[in-house]
Amino acid sequence: MSLVTSNSPGNAASCCESKLVEVLVVATSTIALQSQLIDKDLPTLHRHSSVPFTFALLKGRSNYVCRAKLRAAAAPDALFEQPVGVSFDKHLSTLREFAEGSDTGDRHPGV
């Protein structure tokens, strides 16, 4: 497995040119760059490459709603590091509706 980070974009091409890579992981630091890779760059490379490959998007855990934490937050004895604000119940209800209507819990679907 090879790892390429977003601050070393030229490394992906040189890594693949020098040897056959079974798995290549590209780590980015922004959702905008992930979107560009998934929606534009990788499909273009796939169309014009003679080497067959597949690609997938994996996001960090902060991009998803944790249903267990959501349930715990609604408990009457929930402990928080900061005091709960006046609009907490409204925000919790909004999050609950989102989580119930989402198959994945992804905050940025399609990216």
C-alpha positions in Angstrom: 0.0 0.0 0.0 1.2 3.5 -0.8 0.1 6.8 0.8 0.1 10.1 -0.9 -1.0 13.3 0.9 -2.5 16.4 -0.6 0.6 18.4 0.0 2.6 16.1 -2.3 0.4 15.8 -5.4 3.2 14.8 -7.8 4.0 11.7 -5.7 0.9 9.8 -6.8 2.0 9.8 -10.5 5.6 9.0 -9.7 4.6 6.2 -7.3 2.4 4.5 -9.9 5.0 5.0 -12.7 7.8 3.3 -10.9 6.0 0.0 -9.9 2.7 -1.7 -10.0 0.7 -0.5 -7.0 -2.2 -2.7 -5.8 -3.6 -0.1 -3.4 -2.9 3.6 -3.4 -4.4 5.8 -0.7 -4.6 9.5 -1.3 -5.2 11.6 1.8 -6.5 15.1 1.4 -7.1 17.8 3.9 -10.2 19.4 2.4 -13.6 18.3 1.2 -13.1 20.5 -1.9 -10.1 18.6 -3.0 -11.8 15.3 -2.3 -14.7 16.4 -4.5 -12.4 17.4 -7.3 -10.6 14.1 -7.2 -13.8 12.0 -7.1 -15.9 14.1 -9.5 -13.3 15.2 -12.0 -9.7 14.0 -11.8 -10.1 10.3 -11.2 -13.0 9.7 -13.7 -10.9 11.5 -16.3 -7.8 9.4 -15.5 -10.0 6.3 -15.6 -11.3 7.1 -19.0 -7.9 7.8 -20.5 -5.8 5.2 -18.7 -4.9 1.8 -20.1 -4.5 0.5 -16.5 -7.8 -0.6 -15.0 -8.5 0.7 -11.5 -11.3 1.5 -9.1 -11.6 4.3 -6.6 -13.7 5.2 -3.6 -14.2 8.0 -1.2 -13.6 7.6 2.5 -14.2 10.5 4.8 -13.0 11.1 8.4 -15.4 10.4 11.2 -16.1 14.0 11.9 -18.1 14.1 8.6 -20.8 11.7 10.0 -23.4 11.8 12.7 -22.7 9.3 15.5 -26.1 7.8 16.3 -24.9 6.5 19.7 -23.8 10.0 20.7 -27.0 11.4 19.5 -29.0 9.0 21.7 -26.7 9.7 24.6 -27.2 13.5 24.2 -31.0 13.1 24.5 -30.7 11.2 27.8 -31.8 13.2 30.8 -28.5 12.5 32.7 -26.3 13.4 29.7 -23.0 15.1 30.7 -21.6 17.9 28.6 -18.2 19.7 28.8 -20.0 23.1 28.3 -23.5 24.2 29.5 -26.3 23.3 27.2 -27.8 26.4 25.4 -31.4 27.5 25.2 -31.8 26.1 21.7 -30.2 22.7 22.5 -33.5 20.8 22.2 -34.2 22.4 18.8 -30.7 21.5 17.5 -31.0 18.0 18.9 -34.3 17.6 17.1 -32.8 18.8 13.8 -29.9 16.4 14.1 -32.3 13.5 15.0 -34.4 14.3 11.9 -31.3 14.4 9.7 -30.0 11.1 11.1 -33.3 9.3 10.7 -33.6 10.5 7.0 -30.0 9.6 6.1 -28.8 6.2 5.1 -25.2 6.9 5.9 -25.2 9.8 8.4 -22.9 11.7 6.0 -23.0 15.5 6.6 -21.8 16.2 3.0 -23.5 13.6 0.8 -22.3 13.6 -2.8 -18.8 14.9 -1.9 
